[in-house]
């Protein structure tokens, strides 16, 4: 049973979201007409059924039905979820929607649709929730108002807001300090917010650094050479910050050399072991310099290379480097999505049937978040937060493995690895 409500922040949401759907149908290959069940949908028993009252049933049965209905209503109130997303409906002009209007709302729409589908599936199995969908407007003052609202004060769980400035404004203003605030999408370091009740679902770059350092330490054997290839670009510096420390923590006796040019790199290469090159750069010029050099060295002598890179390498086209796969490139990834599995296909089909569009990554993330936190709420009630660090979750797209810090809250460190095979990075 899911009671879906909307509050004053969603100005004429039904018509505006329909307008967004129509705009998307005109601006994309896949139409989004009927794109979603609007946040102001008052569905009552979404995903469940209610039996019609039998006037001839005994009085005792009627009393039991009323008691059961009362219990369900109580569970709905106890399992109240506030979903705070940047629909930015206040900025839309329904009769003159632009592509920019659609793009602004796309993240919120996709996450909401996945989240709603996840709760619907839990409801079919008897779980009960109250879902209040609120428009954060990507506005700090709006978030302050929402944080102080009755919807949030009565919530057992708050999912959102999405953007860092919203998270800060909301977290600083919320009066219900014991309720968990889920950061569903932002990859910012949890330490930047200083909110003890924040739950960060997306691993930040320092988590990627730590996990990759553990991978390098695990792969290392005596005779191998570990080389940190430093560059000046921001991605490279962020990824490699603290890498050596994490590497030493994982394997204290490992030998590491740091270089900042291909000439320095060539001086430390070995032909008697594997050259384990760690590079965090995403700069095209820096990558071209490094990869061309590795290709050249491979033709000059018998060198073995294992290349460990930045998670954003998954978005870069390496097809022009014929030898790239021979360097055994590995990256970390937050995505655990295995598109060929039956579970993913079932979700894709259900999502398309409901919304007329294929799910995005944000849709999968919304679905996984609903399944995990909805299950905890249904199972443990108000004590659900005590189980976050105890119950690992493997969803369609996301995995959760939380650790807790009193200053920065719950941080997810569940990552997978992708290896470059054929012409793309693929899950190991």
LINRAUR-V784568 format. One record per pair of residues at least 6 apart in sequence whose ideal C-beta (glycine too) atoms are under 8 Angstrom apart, sorted by the first residue. I is the first residue (numbers start at 0). J is the second residue. D is the distance in whole Angstrom. If there is no record, write none. Layout:
{{I,J,D} {I,J,D}}
This chain:
{{0,43,8} {0,44,5} {0,45,8} {0,46,8} {0,47,5} {0,71,6} {0,74,8} {0,75,6} {0,122,6} {0,126,8} {0,127,4} {0,128,7} {1,42,7} {1,44,7} {1,45,4} {1,46,6} {1,47,8} {1,118,5} {1,119,7} {1,122,5} {1,127,7} {1,128,5} {1,129,7} {1,130,6} {2,41,8} {2,42,8} {2,43,6} {2,75,5} {2,128,7} {2,129,5} {2,130,7} {3,36,8} {3,38,7} {3,40,5} {3,41,7} {3,42,5} {3,45,6} {3,115,8} {3,129,8} {3,130,5} {3,132,7} {4,39,8} {4,41,7} {4,129,7} {4,130,7} {4,131,5} {4,132,8} {5,12,6} {5,37,8} {5,38,5} {5,39,4} {5,40,8} {5,131,7} {5,132,5} {5,133,8} {6,131,6} {6,133,6} {6,148,7} {6,150,5} {8,133,5} {8,134,4} {8,135,8} {8,136,7} {8,141,7} {8,145,7} {9,38,5} {9,39,5} {9,86,7} {9,88,6} {9,132,7} {9,133,7} {9,134,5} {10,88,6} {10,89,6} {10,134,8} {11,88,8} {12,37,5} {12,38,5} {12,39,4} {12,86,8} {12,88,6} {12,134,8} {13,37,4} {13,39,5} {13,40,7} {14,93,6} {15,88,5} {15,91,5} {15,93,6} {16,34,7} {16,35,6} {16,37,5} {16,38,7} {16,86,8} {16,88,8} {16,108,7} {17,33,8} {17,34,8} {17,37,7} {18,91,7} {18,93,4} {18,96,6} {19,31,8} {19,34,7} {19,91,7} {19,96,7} {19,100,7} {19,101,6} {19,104,6} {19,108,7} {20,31,4} {20,32,5} {20,33,6} {20,34,3} {20,35,7} {21,31,8} {21,32,6} {21,96,8} {22,96,4} {22,97,8} {22,98,8} {22,100,7} {22,101,5} {23,30,7} {23,31,4} {23,34,6} {23,101,6} {23,356,8} {24,30,4} {24,31,5} {24,32,5} {26,98,6} {26,101,6} {27,356,8} {29,355,7} {29,356,5} {29,357,6} {30,355,6} {30,356,7} {31,354,7} {31,355,6} {31,356,5} {32,355,6} {33,354,7} {33,355,6} {34,108,7} {34,112,8} {34,354,5} {34,355,7} {34,356,7} {35,108,6} {35,111,7} {35,112,5} {35,115,7} {35,353,8} {35,354,6} {36,42,7} {36,45,8} {36,115,6} {36,353,8} {38,82,8} {38,86,7} {38,111,7} {38,132,3} {38,134,8} {39,132,8} {44,122,8} {45,118,8} {45,119,6} {45,122,6} {46,118,7} {46,119,4} {46,120,7} {46,121,8} {46,122,3} {46,123,5} {47,122,5} {47,123,7} {47,125,8} {52,61,8} {52,64,8} {56,64,8} {71,127,5} {74,127,4} {74,377,8} {75,127,5} {75,128,6} {75,129,5} {76,129,6} {76,153,8} {77,155,6} {77,380,6} {77,381,7} {78,126,7} {78,127,6} {78,128,5} {78,129,7} {78,155,6} {78,373,8} {78,376,5} {78,377,7} {78,380,8} {79,128,7} {79,129,4} {79,130,8} {79,131,7} {79,153,6} {79,154,5} {79,155,5} {79,156,8} {80,118,8} {80,128,6} {80,129,7} {80,130,5} {80,131,7} {80,154,6} {80,155,7} {80,156,5} {80,157,8} {80,158,6} {80,372,8} {80,373,8} {80,376,8} {81,131,5} {81,133,6} {81,150,5} {81,151,5} {81,154,4} {81,156,7} {81,157,5} {81,158,7} {81,159,8} {82,111,7} {82,114,6} {82,130,6} {82,131,7} {82,132,5} {82,133,7} {82,158,5} {82,159,6} {83,133,5} {83,135,5} {83,142,7} {83,145,6} {83,151,8} {83,157,6} {83,158,7} {83,159,3} {83,160,5} {83,165,8} {83,169,7} {84,106,8} {84,107,4} {84,110,6} {84,111,6} {84,132,7} {84,133,8} {84,134,7} {84,135,6} {84,159,5} {84,160,7} {84,161,6} {85,103,7} {85,104,8} {85,106,7} {85,107,5} {85,134,7} {85,135,5} {85,136,6} {85,137,4} {85,160,7} {85,161,6} {85,162,7} {85,165,7} {86,104,5} {86,107,5} {86,108,7} {86,111,8} {86,134,4} {86,135,8} {86,136,8} {87,103,5} {87,104,6} {87,107,8} {87,134,7} {87,136,5} {87,137,6} {88,104,7} {88,134,5} {88,136,8} {89,134,7} {89,136,6} {90,100,7} {90,103,7} {90,136,8} {91,100,5} {91,104,8} {92,100,8} {103,137,8} {105,359,8} {105,361,8} {106,161,7} {106,184,7} {106,361,5} {107,134,8} {107,161,7} {109,358,7} {109,359,5} {109,361,4} {109,362,5} {109,365,7} {110,161,8} {110,183,7} {110,184,7} {110,361,5} {110,362,7} {110,364,6} {110,365,4} {111,132,7} {111,365,6} {112,350,7} {112,353,7} {112,354,5} {112,358,8} {112,362,6} {112,365,7} {113,350,7} {113,358,6} {113,361,7} {113,362,4} {113,363,6} {113,364,7} {113,365,3} {113,366,4} {113,367,8} {113,369,7} {114,158,7} {114,365,4} {114,366,7} {114,368,6} {114,369,4} {115,130,8} {115,365,8} {115,369,8} {116,346,8} {116,349,7} {116,350,6} {116,353,7} {116,365,8} {116,366,6} {116,369,7} {117,365,7} {117,366,4} {117,367,7} {117,368,7} {117,369,3} {117,370,5} {117,373,6} {118,126,8} {118,128,6} {118,130,6} {118,369,5} {118,373,6} {120,370,7} {121,128,7} {121,369,7} {121,370,7} {121,373,5} {121,374,7} {121,377,7} {122,128,7} {126,373,6} {126,374,8} {126,376,8} {126,377,4} {127,377,7} {128,373,6} {128,376,7} {128,377,8} {131,150,5} {131,154,7} {133,145,5} {133,148,8} {133,150,6} {133,159,8} {134,141,8} {135,141,6} {135,142,5} {135,145,6} {135,159,6} {135,160,4} {135,161,7} {135,165,5} {135,169,8} {137,162,6} {137,165,7} {138,165,8} {139,164,6} {139,165,7} {139,167,8} {139,168,4} {140,168,8} {142,160,6} {142,165,5} {142,168,4} {142,169,4} {142,172,7} {143,168,6} {143,169,7} {143,172,4} {145,151,6} {145,169,7} {146,168,8} {146,169,5} {146,170,8} {146,171,8} {146,172,4} {146,173,4} {146,174,7} {147,172,6} {147,173,7} {147,174,6} {151,157,6} {151,173,6} {151,174,8} {151,175,6} {151,178,8} {152,174,6} {152,175,5} {154,175,7} {154,178,6} {155,178,7} {155,376,6} {155,380,8} {155,381,6} {155,383,8} {156,178,7} {156,179,6} {156,181,7} {156,372,6} {156,376,6} {156,383,8} {157,173,7} {157,178,6} {157,179,7} {157,180,5} {157,181,7} {158,181,4} {158,183,6} {158,368,6} {158,372,7} {159,165,8} {159,169,8} {159,180,8} {159,181,7} {159,183,6} {160,166,6} {160,169,5} {161,183,7} {161,184,5} {161,185,7} {162,185,7} {163,185,5} {163,187,5} {163,191,7} {163,192,8} {166,180,8} {166,182,6} {166,185,7} {166,187,8} {166,192,6} {166,194,8} {166,197,7} {167,192,6} {169,180,7} {170,180,6} {170,192,6} {170,194,4} {170,196,8} {170,197,6} {173,180,7} {176,196,6} {177,196,7} {178,196,7} {179,196,5} {179,197,8} {179,198,5} {179,384,5} {179,387,8} {179,409,8} {180,194,7} {180,196,6} {180,197,5} {180,198,7} {181,198,5} {181,200,7} {181,368,7} {181,372,7} {182,189,8} {182,192,8} {182,197,6} {182,198,7} {182,199,5} {182,200,6} {182,201,7} {183,200,5} {183,201,8} {183,364,6} {183,365,7} {183,368,6} {184,200,7} {184,201,6} {184,361,7} {184,364,7} {185,199,8} {185,201,6} {186,201,5} {186,202,7} {186,203,5} {186,204,7} {187,199,8} {187,203,6} {188,203,5} {188,204,8} {188,205,6} {188,407,8} {189,197,6} {189,199,5} {189,203,7} {189,404,7} {189,407,4} {189,408,6} {189,410,5} {190,406,7} {190,407,5} {192,407,7} {192,408,8} {193,406,6} {193,407,7} {194,407,7} {194,408,6} {195,405,6} {195,406,6} {195,407,7} {195,408,5} {196,408,6} {197,407,7} {197,408,4} {197,409,7} {198,387,7} {198,401,7} {198,408,6} {198,409,4} {198,411,8} {199,407,8} {199,408,7} {199,409,7} {199,410,5} {199,411,6} {200,364,7} {200,368,7} {200,397,7} {200,399,7} {200,411,5} {201,333,6} {201,411,7} {202,210,8} {202,333,6} {202,410,8} {202,411,6} {202,412,6} {202,413,7} {202,414,6} {203,410,8} {204,237,5} {204,238,6} {204,310,8} {205,240,8} {205,241,7} {206,410,7} {206,411,8} {206,412,5} {206,414,7} {207,238,7} {207,309,8} {207,310,5} {207,331,5} {207,414,7} {208,238,6} {208,239,7} {208,240,7} {208,241,6} {208,242,5} {208,245,6} {209,241,8} {209,245,5} {209,412,7} {210,331,5} {210,412,7} {210,414,5} {211,242,8} {211,277,8} {211,307,6} {211,330,8} {211,331,5} {212,242,6} {212,245,4} {212,246,4} {212,248,8} {212,249,6} {213,245,7} {213,249,5} {214,307,7} {214,329,7} {214,331,8} {214,416,7} {215,225,6} {215,246,6} {215,275,6} {215,277,6} {215,307,6} {216,246,6} {216,249,4} {216,250,4} {216,253,6} {217,249,8} {218,273,8} {218,275,7} {218,305,7} {219,225,6} {219,250,6} {219,253,6} {219,275,7} {220,272,7} {220,273,7} {221,272,8} {222,269,8} {222,271,6} {222,272,4} {223,269,8} {223,272,4} {223,273,5} {223,274,8} {223,275,6} {224,254,7} {224,256,7} {224,267,6} {224,268,7} {224,269,5} {224,272,6} {224,273,7} {224,274,5} {224,275,7} {225,246,7} {225,253,6} {225,254,7} {225,255,5} {225,256,7} {225,275,5} {225,277,7} {226,255,8} {226,256,5} {226,257,8} {226,258,6} {226,264,6} {226,267,6} {226,268,8} {226,274,7} {226,275,7} {226,276,5} {226,277,7} {227,239,6} {227,242,6} {227,243,7} {227,255,6} {227,256,7} {227,257,4} {227,258,7} {227,277,5} {228,258,6} {228,259,8} {228,264,6} {228,276,6} {228,277,7} {228,278,4} {228,280,7} {228,289,6} {229,235,7} {229,236,8} {229,239,6} {229,257,6} {229,258,7} {229,259,5} {230,236,8} {230,259,7} {230,278,7} {230,279,7} {230,280,4} {230,282,6} {230,285,5} {232,280,5} {232,281,7} {232,282,4} {232,285,7} {234,279,6} {234,280,6} {234,281,4} {234,282,8} {234,309,6} {234,311,6} {235,278,7} {235,279,4} {235,280,4} {235,281,7} {235,282,7} {235,285,7} {235,309,7} {236,279,7} {237,279,7} {238,279,3} {238,309,5} {239,277,7} {239,279,5} {242,277,7} {242,279,8} {243,255,6} {243,257,7} {246,253,6} {246,255,6} {247,253,7} {247,255,8} {256,267,5} {258,264,5} {258,266,8} {258,267,7} {261,288,6} {261,289,7} {261,292,4} {264,276,8} {264,289,8} {264,292,7} {265,292,7} {265,296,7} {268,274,5} {268,296,6} {268,302,6} {269,302,8} {270,300,6} {270,301,5} {270,302,6} {272,303,7} {273,303,5} {273,304,7} {273,305,5} {274,302,6} {274,303,6} {274,304,5} {274,305,7} {275,305,5} {275,307,7} {276,289,8} {276,293,7} {276,304,6} {276,305,7} {276,306,5} {276,307,7} {276,326,8} {277,307,5} {278,286,8} {278,289,6} {278,306,7} {278,307,7} {278,308,6} {278,309,8} {279,308,7} {279,309,5} {280,286,6} {280,289,7} {280,309,7} {281,309,5} {281,311,5} {281,312,7} {281,315,7} {286,315,7} {290,317,8} {290,320,5} {290,322,8} {290,323,6} {290,326,8} {293,302,8} {293,304,6} {293,306,8} {293,322,7} {293,326,6} {294,320,7} {294,321,8} {294,322,4} {296,302,5} {297,304,7} {297,322,6} {297,325,7} {304,325,7} {304,326,4} {304,327,7} {305,326,7} {305,327,5} {305,329,7} {306,326,4} {306,327,6} {306,328,5} {306,329,7} {307,328,8} {307,329,5} {307,330,8} {308,328,6} {308,329,7} {308,330,5} {309,330,7} {310,330,5} {310,331,5} {310,332,6} {310,333,8} {312,328,7} {312,330,5} {312,424,7} {313,330,6} {313,332,6} {313,417,6} {313,424,5} {317,323,5} {317,328,8} {317,419,7} {318,422,6} {323,419,6} {324,419,5} {324,420,7} {324,421,7} {327,418,7} {327,419,8} {328,418,7} {328,419,4} {328,424,7} {329,416,6} {329,417,7} {329,418,5} {329,419,8} {330,416,7} {330,417,5} {330,424,6} {331,414,5} {331,415,7} {331,416,6} {331,417,8} {332,414,7} {332,415,5} {332,416,7} {332,417,5} {332,424,8} {332,426,7} {333,397,7} {333,414,6} {333,415,8} {334,360,7} {334,396,6} {334,397,8} {334,415,7} {334,426,8} {335,393,7} {335,394,7} {335,395,8} {335,396,6} {335,397,7} {335,398,5} {335,413,8} {335,415,5} {335,426,7} {336,343,7} {336,360,8} {336,363,6} {336,395,6} {336,396,5} {337,343,6} {337,426,7} {342,395,6} {343,395,5} {346,358,7} {346,363,8} {346,366,7} {346,395,6} {347,357,6} {347,358,6} {350,356,8} {350,357,7} {350,358,5} {350,362,6} {351,357,6} {351,358,8} {358,366,8} {360,396,6} {363,394,8} {363,395,5} {363,396,3} {363,397,7} {364,396,6} {364,397,6} {366,394,7} {366,395,7} {366,396,8} {367,392,7} {367,394,3} {367,395,6} {367,396,6} {367,397,4} {368,397,7} {370,392,8} {370,394,6} {371,392,5} {371,394,7} {371,399,6} {372,383,7} {375,383,4} {375,386,6} {375,387,7} {375,390,7} {376,383,5} {378,386,8} {379,385,7} {379,386,6} {387,399,8} {387,401,5} {387,403,7} {387,409,5} {388,401,5} {388,402,6} {388,403,6} {388,409,7} {391,398,7} {391,399,7} {391,400,5} {391,413,7} {392,398,6} {392,399,4} {392,400,8} {397,413,8} {398,413,4} {398,414,8} {398,415,7} {399,411,5} {399,413,6} {400,411,6} {400,412,6} {400,413,4} {401,409,4} {401,410,7} {401,411,6} {401,412,8} {402,409,7} {402,410,6} {402,412,6} {403,409,5} {403,410,8} {404,410,7} {415,426,6} {415,427,7} {416,426,8} {416,427,5} {417,424,4} {417,425,6} {417,426,6} {417,427,7} {418,424,7} {418,425,6} {418,427,6} {419,425,8}}
